[in-house]
Amino acid sequence: MVLLNSLFEPSLGLIVWTTVAFILIWVLLGKFAWKPIVSALSNREQKIADALSEADKARQEMASLKADHQRLINEAKEERAKIIKEAKEIKDNIIAQAKEDAKQEAGKIRDAAQADIENQRMAAVIEVKNSVGKTAIQLAEQVLGRELSNRKEQEKFVEAQVKNIKLS
């Protein structure tokens, strides 16, 4: 028990040696441990600050990239709409031109057909006139070739000749 009592009663020697040991540990820790610990904490704090700064930069860069991406998408949509509009206009122009060309070609064909019909009609009329003229000349030759004394015989002859013309 004496040993236990001596542990709880401070003596001057115990206090001095405890203080010396404490100061020595304090100096050694301050010289060798505190600086590396403080330096490590400072480095860690700086790294965390740098990481936060880099994260902010990355977030800002991502926002910028997202805005650029959205702008590019919008430009692409506008370009696509412009190209589609131009293609539609070209298509409409081609269709209108094709219709106009078809109308002109149909008009040319119609005019050529009408001219051909008119030429054939004129040829037929000329042919009929020539035929009628030849027939009239033949009839006149026959009438003149025959001497007819009375008018009734002449009329009968002309009617018979006209019937022959219709049959042939």
C-alpha positions as CSV (number, residue, x, y, z in Angstrom):
1,M,0.0,0.0,0.0
2,V,2.9,2.2,0.6
3,L,3.7,1.9,-3.1
4,L,0.2,2.9,-4.0
5,N,0.3,5.9,-1.7
6,S,3.6,7.1,-3.2
7,L,2.0,7.1,-6.7
8,F,-0.8,9.5,-5.5
9,E,1.4,11.8,-3.5
10,P,3.4,14.2,-5.6
11,S,7.0,14.7,-4.7
12,L,9.3,17.4,-6.0
13,G,11.5,15.0,-7.9
14,L,8.5,13.3,-9.5
15,I,7.1,16.7,-10.6
16,V,10.5,17.8,-12.0
17,W,11.1,14.6,-14.0
18,T,7.6,14.5,-15.2
19,T,7.9,18.2,-16.4
20,V,11.3,17.5,-18.0
21,A,9.9,14.4,-19.8
22,F,6.9,16.4,-20.9
23,I,8.9,19.3,-22.3
24,L,11.3,16.8,-24.0
25,I,8.4,15.0,-25.6
26,W,6.9,18.3,-26.5
27,V,10.1,19.5,-28.2
28,L,10.7,16.2,-29.9
29,L,7.1,16.1,-31.2
30,G,7.3,19.8,-32.2
31,K,10.6,19.3,-34.0
32,F,9.9,16.0,-35.7
33,A,6.2,15.2,-35.6
34,W,4.2,18.5,-35.6
35,K,5.8,19.9,-38.6
36,P,5.2,16.8,-40.8
37,I,1.7,16.5,-39.3
38,V,0.9,20.2,-39.9
39,S,2.5,20.0,-43.3
40,A,0.5,16.9,-44.2
41,L,-2.7,18.5,-43.0
42,S,-1.8,21.7,-44.9
43,N,-1.0,19.7,-48.1
44,R,-4.3,17.8,-47.7
45,E,-6.2,21.0,-47.2
46,Q,-4.5,22.4,-50.3
47,K,-5.3,19.2,-52.3
48,I,-8.9,19.4,-51.2
49,A,-9.1,23.0,-52.2
50,D,-7.5,22.3,-55.5
51,A,-9.8,19.3,-56.1
52,L,-12.8,21.6,-55.3
53,S,-11.5,24.2,-57.6
54,E,-10.9,21.6,-60.3
55,A,-14.4,20.3,-59.7
56,D,-15.8,23.8,-60.2
57,K,-13.8,24.2,-63.3
58,A,-15.0,20.9,-64.6
59,R,-18.6,21.8,-63.8
60,Q,-18.2,25.1,-65.6
61,E,-16.5,23.4,-68.5
62,M,-19.3,20.8,-68.6
63,A,-21.9,23.6,-68.6
64,S,-20.0,25.3,-71.4
65,L,-19.7,22.1,-73.3
66,K,-23.4,21.4,-72.8
67,A,-24.3,24.9,-74.0
68,D,-22.0,24.4,-77.0
69,H,-23.5,21.0,-77.7
70,Q,-27.0,22.5,-77.5
71,R,-26.0,25.3,-79.8
72,L,-24.6,22.8,-82.3
73,I,-27.8,20.7,-82.1
74,N,-29.9,23.8,-82.7
75,E,-27.7,24.9,-85.6
76,A,-27.9,21.4,-87.1
77,K,-31.7,21.5,-86.7
78,E,-31.8,24.9,-88.4
79,E,-29.5,23.6,-91.2
80,R,-31.7,20.5,-91.6
81,A,-34.8,22.6,-91.8
82,K,-33.1,24.9,-94.4
83,I,-32.0,21.9,-96.5
84,I,-35.5,20.4,-96.4
85,K,-37.0,23.7,-97.4
86,E,-34.6,24.1,-100.3
87,A,-35.2,20.5,-101.4
88,K,-38.9,21.1,-101.3
89,E,-38.6,24.3,-103.3
90,I,-36.4,22.5,-105.8
91,K,-38.9,19.6,-106.0
92,D,-41.8,22.1,-106.6
93,N,-39.8,23.9,-109.2
94,I,-38.9,20.7,-111.0
95,I,-42.6,19.6,-110.9
96,A,-43.8,23.0,-112.2
97,Q,-41.2,23.0,-114.9
98,A,-42.1,19.4,-115.9
99,K,-45.8,20.4,-116.1
100,E,-45.0,23.5,-118.1
101,D,-42.8,21.4,-120.5
102,A,-45.5,18.8,-120.8
103,K,-48.1,21.5,-121.6
104,Q,-45.8,23.0,-124.2
105,E,-45.1,19.5,-125.7
106,A,-48.8,18.7,-125.7
107,G,-49.5,22.0,-127.4
108,K,-46.9,21.3,-130.0
109,I,-48.2,17.8,-130.6
110,R,-51.8,19.2,-130.8
111,D,-50.7,21.9,-133.2
112,A,-48.8,19.4,-135.4
113,A,-51.8,17.1,-135.4
114,Q,-54.2,19.9,-136.3
115,A,-51.8,21.0,-139.1
116,D,-51.6,17.4,-140.3
117,I,-55.4,17.1,-140.2
118,E,-55.8,20.3,-142.0
119,N,-53.3,19.2,-144.6
120,Q,-55.0,15.9,-145.1
121,R,-58.4,17.6,-145.3
122,M,-57.1,20.0,-147.9
123,A,-55.6,17.1,-149.8
124,A,-58.9,15.2,-149.6
125,V,-60.8,18.4,-150.7
126,I,-58.3,18.8,-153.6
127,E,-58.6,15.1,-154.5
128,V,-62.5,15.4,-154.4
129,K,-62.4,18.5,-156.5
130,N,-60.0,16.9,-159.0
131,S,-62.3,13.8,-159.1
132,V,-65.4,15.9,-159.5
133,G,-63.7,17.9,-162.1
134,K,-62.5,14.8,-164.0
135,T,-66.0,13.3,-163.7
136,A,-67.5,16.5,-165.0
137,I,-65.1,16.6,-167.9
138,Q,-65.8,13.0,-168.7
139,L,-69.6,13.6,-168.4
140,A,-69.2,16.7,-170.6
141,E,-67.2,14.7,-173.2
142,Q,-69.9,12.0,-173.2
143,V,-72.6,14.6,-173.5
144,L,-70.8,16.4,-176.2
145,G,-69.9,13.1,-177.9
146,R,-73.6,12.2,-178.2
147,E,-75.9,14.2,-180.1
148,L,-79.1,14.5,-178.3
149,S,-82.1,16.0,-179.8
150,N,-84.3,16.7,-176.9
151,R,-83.9,17.9,-173.4
152,K,-85.5,14.8,-171.8
153,E,-83.0,12.5,-173.2
154,Q,-80.2,14.7,-171.9
155,E,-81.6,14.7,-168.4
156,K,-82.0,10.9,-168.4
157,F,-78.5,10.5,-169.6
158,V,-77.1,12.9,-166.9
159,E,-79.1,11.1,-164.2
160,A,-77.8,7.8,-165.3
161,Q,-74.2,9.1,-165.3
162,V,-74.7,10.5,-161.8
163,K,-75.9,7.1,-160.6
164,N,-72.8,5.5,-162.1
165,I,-70.6,8.0,-160.3
166,K,-72.2,7.2,-156.9
167,L,-71.8,3.5,-157.4
168,S,-68.1,3.8,-158.3
